[in-house]
Structure formats: structure tokens, C-alpha cells
């Protein structure tokens, strides 16, 4: 299992057939972002979530194929390979933050913008499900021009955090509260 | 008197009337003069304006002399005959009756004018100077020659009063002479009586050398007494060549300024400079004696020339200013003068009385509570209360309470607190998960009770 992500020959463009294939993966379609956003904005939340989970499952599967035993993979390894696969999809740069016990994954330079945050969260949930076999909920903590942060939590923690965020609690305090409550 | 006035009025009217008559007619129609009997055309037209000088004969001599001079000696003064006077009047009337200018109305005749004409006999009678008030005479009456034709301005009328006012001349007609002999004596005597104007004086030729010398001396005295008015010389017209100064003459040299200054500074030698004049003595004010102590200016004596030179040289040298060590500093051990100590003590006492009581602090009881006689024992505050803290970070305030204060404030100090941590930061060490799965599991556990 290589530790470094090698994107060489990750995409194969078959001009004779007019196909784009990813290594060790099925065919890919390159579409404009505006068209994808229009589709996501027109679809329901569940449809977008399902669409995103499918994309994440595919990325998790590829990573697992590259890593072999993903459950033994370290933080950096998972970040590198999962992030590599999402980058090949063109969804941005994946980041990982550890706030105590809380795992925070972030996307930077995503071309979809704020309208694609739901899709991105769903991608992460699908990747966790496919790679590690855990059902997780990605809660968006914050977003600025370049980065969007998602808290990877269980259902209980995600509900509490969602409520606090809805109350206007800063996302740092939400993390502190989750950490304090979890510690106590 | 009334008659004289009337006569004078008549005479005045006649003169005016005659003055209005044309003069050419008289001269043109005048008969040819004859040497034997000359008839003047009219007395009014031929009166010469001749004023005899004072030295010459007067009218009184001519007309009113009782004794007629012989004709040979008096060529110009011939008393007129009565017949001739009548003929003259008659010829005048005839002449006046004729009217050479028909357009012009003829003037009134003598008969018409003179209501009371003088009779010819009376006119030709003995002339008395009191009766003959006209006094108008023609020069032709004194001479056989034909008189000159005179203008009206030349005619002078003289009344009796004017004639009487003239100075009487004692010289008879016999003494009249056209020679200059004796005239000089009269003229010489004249200035004594009536001083001639300065502009008309003419120097006379001295007869002798002594007289000339005397006149010269008098002239010199007059010139010395008389102030010659300063007159600006007339400007020169055009450029003129400078005339070389003759030998021995030169322009005045510039005065020596030093000599003039010395003359102004130094008093003039002699008794006049030392002794004040009478005017100065009269204006002298006596000053009072000095009241203060006598001061004497002590002049530093210089024993030698070298010391004197050094002193002079030191005055010209620059003085070095004191250094920085003297700037703003003063000698600490200086004591106030004894007379100022009392004032200083009084000032300090007033300043202490004027000090306001210190503000009450929230850390102490109000002064009103302390002042109430509620059984509390009076607090004997020290004369000096200090709130100095043991901690260096706390500012210190020292208040000197007056010794005679009735209610001394009690200042309580806050108990000292030693340096101790105010906040405690506890860093929790979370073990870093080895695998991503551990991290994921821990994160999924958040929020689950």
C-alpha cells in the first residue's frame, strides 16, 4: 500500500470512442458546473444527498482499492488518497481538522460554491460509509469564500450541533460544547 | 460867509460849464495876439497848472502884494488892467454865443449863468486877495508871450483857503532871481525843515575837502546802522566760464572737525567759562542733600601700565557664559534671609489652613458616622497617615493631617494580598488517534450521552 497518492494515468481519454475513463473505475462525464448546480438546485434535498452519496461511495471504493486496508490507514493517508480522488472529480481540495475529539473535514476552492455545500456533505457521508462502514452525518459549521467546514459526527451529536448552530452559537462554541459534553 | 459859499458855488458851476465847452473853438477863433494888448481867450482855459515851489514866489507875492513891482524886474507878473478884463469877458460872451455846431445846443452864456455877475468895474477895481477868491490866473497874464495850449489836467484851481494854507514866503519879488546864487543856501536849509524822501535824495558835491570827509563819515555811519536786505542774486543766464582765482586767493578751507568738537566739549577758557553768568545764577535750583548713605565710587587703582593694559584688554574679550552645570540648578544649602523666614512661616501656615480635607474613600466609613458621638472613642489619628502599600505596583499616597484638626479622618488600608494566579488554564491532553478510523469513531461519539 503506497502512502502517497499517485494520480498518474488516473484518467484515460479515449478519443476514438469518445469516452473518459478513470483508472480502476467506470466511465466519467465531464459536464459544466453550472449545469450540475442547476440540476442540484432543481432536485430535492434527498435526491441531492443521494447523488452526493453515490459520488462519495465511488471515491471511497477507489481509495479502498488503493489503500487495501483502509481501516488501518492513518489520518494523513486517508486525507491524501480520499482527497486525491475528490480532486480528480473536480470538487476541490479536501482538508482535515481535529478539534479535540471532533473530526472536521473541509473543502477549499470548490467550483460549486455555497450551492454545492449539500452535495459536498453528501459526498463525505458516502465516502465514510464506503471506506469505513460508518454512518455519519456531515454538519456544515461555517463557510467563507474559500472554505467550507463540515463536522463529521453521529446522529446525536449532529442533532445537537445543528440546534446550536440554528440558535446562533458560533461554530467554535459548538465544538467546545460537544467536546465538553462529551468529556463530562 | 454865506456870500462866500454862494460865490464858491457859482464859481464851481462856471468851471464845470467851461470845462464842457469845446476847446478848439477858443483857440481857433482867438484873435491874433498882439504884443501891445494881448487878450487871453478865457481865464478858465488858460490857467496853467503851475505850483510854485516853496522856495519860489507864491500867489500872495504875485497877487496880493501892495506894492507892484517894477515891470522890468518882473517879466512874468503883470497885473491885468480892468479894461482888459472887461474885454476878455465880452469876448468870451461873444465867443460863447457863437454856435459853430448847430446840432449841439449852445451852452448858457455867462450872463445867463451868473445871476449876479461881477461888474466889470469891480473886476477891474483894486484887487484884494480876500475878495478875489478864484485865484485862477493864466500864465499869459505874466508874460507877453503866447501861452501854450494846455490840457484840462494842467488846470489847477486854488481857493483862498488853499492859498492861505501855503507857506508864506517872505521873499519879495525883487529877490527873485533865476540865478543859482543863493539857491543852494536855501536848499541846504530846506532839509532841516522838511526831510526829503530817501529815494529823491541826491548827493551834493562837496564844496570843500572837510565837507566831503564829513559827508563820507556820515554815510559810513548810516550804512552801518542800516540793514541791507538780503536779496537773491539774479540767476545767471547760460553757462559761464569759470574765472580763475587770482593768485593769493583761494576758497575757504573745510573746518577741522576735531577742533570744532574739542571746542564744543571743552569749556571755553577764561573766567567766563568757570563763573556762571548772572542769568544762570538766577535760574539755579538748590538741591537737597542726599538722604541715603554716601556712596563713593571706588576706582580700581592700577599701579602700572601693564595692569591698565590688561584691564583694557579684558574689556574687549568675550565673556564665557557659565556651563551647563549651572543651568537650572541652585545651591541646596542656601538659607533664606532672616527677615524672610517669618514671612515664609506665615505663608506655610496659610497654605496648610487652605488645604481641603482629603476625599472620602469608599473603603472607609463616612466621616459623619465617625463624628457622631455614638459611644465610639475618638480616634487619635497620627499626624501623618501613609497609605503606602507593600506592593510596588500600588501607588502610594501620603497625607499629612494637621495636628490641630478637630476630627481627624481615619484611613483604612486594604489588606495586603500576595501575588497569586488569578486564572487557571488547564490544558487537556487528547491522545492523537493512530488511525483515521479511531478519529472517526471518537468524532461520532460526540454528543451522544
Interface residues (C-beta under 8 A of the other chain):
Chain A: X70 X71 X72 X73 X74 X75 X77 X78 X79 X98 X100 X101 X102 X103 X128 X132 X134 X136 X151 X152 X153 X154 X156 X157 X158 X159 X160 X161 X178 X179 X181 X182 X183
Chain B: X428 X430 X432 X433 X434 X435 X436 X437 X439 X440 X441 X442 X443 X444 X445 X446 X447 X448 X449
